[in-house]
Each structure stands twice: as C-alpha cells, then as structure tokens.
Amino acid sequence: MTNNSLSTPRVAVVGGGHLGRIHAKLLAANTGCELICVADPDSNSRQLVSTQLGLASVADYKSLAGLVDGVVIATPTFLHHEVGMWCLNNGIHCLIEKPIATNSSEAKQLVDLANIKGLTLQIGHVERFNPVWTTAKESIDTHSIRYIEATREGCYTGRSTDIGIVLDLMIHDIDLILSIVPSSVEHVNAFGWTVLGQHEDMAVAQLVFRNGTMAQLRASRVSESMNRCMQICSDSEVTKIDFAQGTVTRTRPHDDVLEGKRFADKLPPSERAKVKDVLFSDWLHKTENKPASANAISMEHNEWLQAIRYGQDVTVPGIMGAQALKIAEQIIDALSCSRRESFVIPAADRFAA
C-alpha cells in the first residue's frame, strides 16, 4: 500500500442519512482529519446536515474529485459499488459501511481495484472495535472453539429497507465469527420470515465449519425488544458477550472438575441435590467484566485515517468484507430454498399475488 504520509487527510461523507450524519459529526470533531463536506442528492438530507450539524454539503459526490483524500460511504447498500468504484478510480481511500456491496461480484471488483490503486479499502464492521469484543477475544483460544450462538434482534426502524435482515444485522455476527474461527464454512442452512416488505425480516442460520465448529445465528427487526448477544463455547469455558449491556461473562469449571477428578453424578443423592446451591461457587467459576466504554465508530475512523496517512493495515480490509458477504449470500440462498419448501408464504409473495 502506498505511504502518502499526509499530515491531515481531507475527508468527506457520501450519504447524509442517519448513519452518514453520525459519521460526519464524529469526523468533524476528529483532530486527525479535515471534514470537507457531506454529499447527498436529497435536499432534505442536506438540510439536516446543515441544521443539525452545521456542516457544508453538496448534491453530487463526483464534485469531490481532487478535493478529498478519503471518503466514508454511508449510502444505501445498492450504491456502495458505484460510489466506491468511482472513488477508487479517482485515487480516494474508502471506508465503506457494511455490507461492502450487494453481491460478491461487486465486492471483488472493489477489492481488486483498491489493490491495483494501492488505496485503503476498509469496511465498516464496527463491532470489531467494540470494547466488549476486543476484551472477550483476548482470552479465547480460537482453536478450541466448538460452538457459537449469536442473537441480534431489534424493533423495526424503517431504515436499511433496501436489504434484508441478513445483510443489515446478521452480517455483523457473520464477520465476527469468521474472524475467530480458523476454518472455512462447509455447510449453510437457514430459515427466514418475510413480514413487512420484500426482504427477510427474521432469519436463523446454521454454519458448519470444516474443522467441526458449529455456529447458530439469529437476527430480527420485528422483535419486541433489543438483544445483541454472543455465546462462544470452547473446550474449557463459555464466554458470553452482551453487546447491548457492554459485559463479558466467562464461566469455566474449577480445575479438578475440568480435569475429571470430581463428578456431581457420583455423589450420594442427598449431596447431589445440593449441587444446584453451590454450582457457581464450588463447581463453576463465573466472572463478569465490563470494559470501559468507547465510541467504536471513532476508533474505526482513527484506524482508517492512520491507514491513509501511513499505509498501515486495517482491521477489516475489503477482502474480509467480501468474505462476510459471501457467507451472507449463502444464507440468503438457503432462505430462498426454505421458502420454496415451506408452507409459510412470504408477505412479499402474498402481496404480489
């Protein structure tokens, strides 16, 4: 990657919607860059950028040519490829919000072009920067992971309706799981439920890796409450990550239990009945850690800006965004198969009839 050694990168945000304005607000306050403007063709979005943030805006992102060193692309997903290709062709480093694109073909073109041009292509899988995630993974033996269960549910917000729940929410956990399981996905099975539009609003997916690790993922945007948790089961402990509460809980057997020197089922019935009262003191050791909170998007920005200035690697380069998208595509394909074989008729199909 080319080392530009830029003192203060000039950056812009393409997309003035909810997430784009978050990026713009944080970049405007970041002393490591100069935010030039926000680009959005919608006049209402540009008005919000002006009134809420007091920032300059333009209608056409192509007017940024020669004015910026980097661009955060926070447009609807179907525009990621178009905007990203233009930026890269014009020598502009990119941070593209997840998912990298709408399909693997588009993702490959973006990754290949960034490599040819020697430009940074970072993908906005922001959970990689979440303190609870970075804290949890420090002590996980990735080679002993056997089972992962991830849940990411929330209420309908009306945003990101151009994609389904797999590309909107589940892809966060797909990326996290791919980053810690040292093996390739061998089998995918999935079921989904389309309720409010033309894309799936709830999905459950099962991944089986070549090394035998299994993962089950559930995502929904038609849930009554928010739940963002992951449980990672390894040979010696269970790690639960609560992204919403910001906690990491580890549970592991005491050494003599783990080594098979003490068995509850070999105790006399009267003693065995008491195990439940001392399970988490005499048999299992449970610890909870609440890492100091931090703004994960700001951390993501800082890494991207350092990469622009010095050519450093980023945590989630384009190739990793493409890998997560590939698995998401397999899940969506499996959803299509389950719909054809199920008696449940997706809402979009009913409305089209």
N, C-alpha and C positions, 0 to 999 in steps of 0.2 A: 504494500500500500504506500502511496506517495506521502512523504512527510512535508506538509505545507508550512509548518511552523508559524501558523497565523497567530498574531498576538491577540486579537479579539475577533472571532468569527462573526460575520454578519449573517443573520438567520431570519427566516420568515416562517409563518404557519400557513399552510394551504388547507382551508376548511374552517369556517367560522362558527360551526355548530357548538353544541355543549362541550364536547371533548376538546375541540380546537381552541375554544376560549380558555379552557383550563391550561392547555399548553402555552398559549400566548401570555396569560397572566404570569405564569411561572418564569417563562423566558424573559419577560420584560423586567423582572426583578433579579435576574441572574447576572451577576457582575462578570461572568465569563463569556458573555456574548453581547452583541448589539442586535436587538429585535427591530427589523426594518418595518414590517407591516404584517397584516393578515390578509390573505387573498380568498375571496369568496364571491361567486357570481350573484348571490342573492342579496338584494339591497337591505332586506330586514336583518340578515345576519351581520352585514357590515354596520348597520345602525347600532346593533347590540355591542359590537366590538368597540364602537366609538363611545356609546353612552355608559356601558358597564366598565370598560377597561381604559378608556381614554387613549386608545391606540389608533394608529393610521391603518387604513385598509384600501385594497384595490380590488377591482372586479375580476381581472384576468391574471392568473398565476404566471402566464408567459411573459408578463411585463417585468418579472423578476430577473430575467436574463441579464447577467453582468452585474447585478446589484447585490447578490447574496452568495454566501459560501455554502450554506446548508439550509435545508427545508424540512420541516416537520409536516408530514402528510396525514391529515386527520379528516379526510373526505369520506363519504360513503365508500364502502369496500369496492364497489364496481369501478371506481375511478382510480384506485391505487395504482394499477398498472399503467394507465395512460399518463397520469401525473408523474409517477416515478420514472418512467422511461424518458419523458421529456427532461426532467431534472438531471438525470444521469447523463443524458446526451449533451447537456449544457454544462457539464462539469460541476454539478451541485451535489454535495453529500446529502444523503437522505435518512431520515428516521421515519419509517412508515408504520402507522398504527397497525395493530394486529386485526385481522389476518393479513399477511403480506399481500395477498391478491385473492381473486375469486376462484382460481384453479391453478394446478401445478404447472401448466404450460406458461401462464403469465409469470408465475413465481420464478421459473427457470430463466426466463428472458431477463428479469430484473437482476437476478443473481449473476448471470453471465455478463451482463453489461457493466455492472458495478466492478466486477473483477477486471474486465478489459480496460475500463477507465481508471482503475486504481482508486476508487472512491469508497467511502464508508457507506454501507447499507445496513442500518440497524432496524430491527423490528420491535415494535412496542409491546412485547410480552412483559409487562411491567411487574408482574408478580415475582419475577426473578430477583427484583430489587427489594421486595418486601422483607423487613427485618425478621419476621417470624419464619419466612422461608430460609433466608440465609443462616439464621441461627439453627434451625432444625437440621439442615443438611450437613452442618459441620461435624456432627457425631454419628451420622448414618453410614453404616458400611454398605455401600451400594451393591456389592457382590453378594450380600446375604439377604437382599430384599426378595420376599416371596409373594406378597400380595399388597395391593394398594387400592384404597377405596376413596373416591373423591366425589364431593357433592357441591354444586354451585347453583343455588336457586334464588330467585327473587321475584318481585312483582313486575307486572308489565309496565314499562316506562314510555312506550311509544317511540323509542329511539332504536336505531340499527334494524329497522324493519325490512331493509333490503336483503338481509341474510337471516338464516335460521339460528336456533339456539346453539347448534354445534359450532358454527363459526363465530358467534357472538360471545358465548360464555365458556362452553366446554373446551374450546381451544386453549384457554389459559391452562387448564389441568393437563391437557394433552402435552403441551410444551414442557410443563414442569416434570411430568412423568418421564418423557423422553430424555430429559436432561439428567436423570438419576439412575435409570435402568440401563446397564451396559449391554444391551442386546437389541436386536431388531424385532419388530412386530411381525408375528407369523399368522395370526388369525384375528379377525374382527367380527363381532356380532353386535347387532343393535336393534332397538325398538324405539319408535318415536310417536308423538301425538301432535297433530296439527289442529289448532283450535281457532286462532284469531285471524289468520291470513293465509298466505300461500307457502309459508315456510314452517318447519317444525318449531313448536313452542316448548316441547318437553322431549328429552331424549335420554335413553340409558344405553351405554355401550360397554362391551366387554372386550378387552385386549388380552391376547395371549402372546407372550414374547418367546423367542426361540430358546432362551435359557430356562423357560418354565415359569417365569414370573407372570402373575395374572394381575389385571387391573380392571376395576369396575368404576365407571364414571356416570354420574347423573347430573343433568343440567335442566333448568326450567326457568321460564319467565312468566309462568302462570301459577306461581306458588303464593300462598298466603303470607309467608314470612321469608326473611332473608337467611340463608345458610350457606356459608362458604368454609368447608372443612375438608381436610385430607387426613387419612389414616394410613400409615406405612408400617407394614408388618415385616419384620426381619427375623432371622434365626434366634435372636436373643432379646428383642424388645419390640414394643409397639410405640410408634411416635404419632401423636395426634396434633395436627396443625389447625388452629382455628383462625382463619384469616380475618374474620369479622371482629372477634374479640382480641386478636393480637396475642394469642397464647400458644405455647408449645408444651405439650404434656407427654412425658415419657413414662412408660410402665415396663418394668423388667422383673423377672423372678430373682429372688435372692440367690446368691451363688450356689448354695447347697441344693436348692430346688432346681436351678438351671442345669446343674451337673448330675441330676438324677439321684441324689443322696437322700432325698426326703419326698415322700408321696402322701398326699392327702387321702387317697383312696385306700391306703393301707392302715390308716388309723382305726382304732376302735370306733364303733358307731357314735358313742357319746362324744368323743373328741372330734370326730369328723363333722358333727353337727355344729361345732363351734368355729369351724374354719371361716365361715362367712363373716364372723365378727372381727376376725383378725387378718382377713385376706390381704388387705393393703398395708399391713404392718409386719406380719410375721412371714408372709409368703411372697408378696409382690411389693416392689419398691416403686412408688409413684412420685414424680417431681413435676412441678409446673413452673415454666419460665415465661415471663412477659417482657420481651425485649423492648428497649426504648423505641418509641415510635419515630418514624421518619417519613418524609414525603418521597415515596418510591419514584414518582414521575420526575421530581427534581434530581434524584440520584441517576435516573436514566438519562436525563438531559446532560448532566455533568460528564458522564462517561462518553456520550456522543460528542460533546464539544471537545473533550480531550482527544478523541479519535480524529476529529477534524484537524486539530492543531498539530498533533504529533504522530498521526498514523498508527495509533495504538489499536489493538484488537478490542472488540466489544463483546459483551456477554451473550447477546442474541444477534449474531450476524444473519444476513439474508438466508444462508443455507439452512440455518436452524428454523427460521420462519417457514421455509419451504418444506422442511421435514414435518413440522407440525401440521401444515396444510394438507400434506399428502395423507396422513392418518385421518384427518378430519374428512377428507374426500371419501376414504374407505368407509368411514362411519355413515356418511350421508348415503352412499351407495347401498349399504346394508339396511338403512332405514327404508329406502325405496323398495327393497325386496320384501321387508317385513310388512310394508303397507299392502303390497300386492297379495300377500298370503294371508292377511288378517281380515277379519270381519269388520274391523273398525275402519270406517270411511273417513279419510282426512277431510277437514272442513272445507279446504280449498276445492277439493273434488266435488263435494256436495253443492257448493255454490256455483260451480261451473256447469253442473248438470242441467 
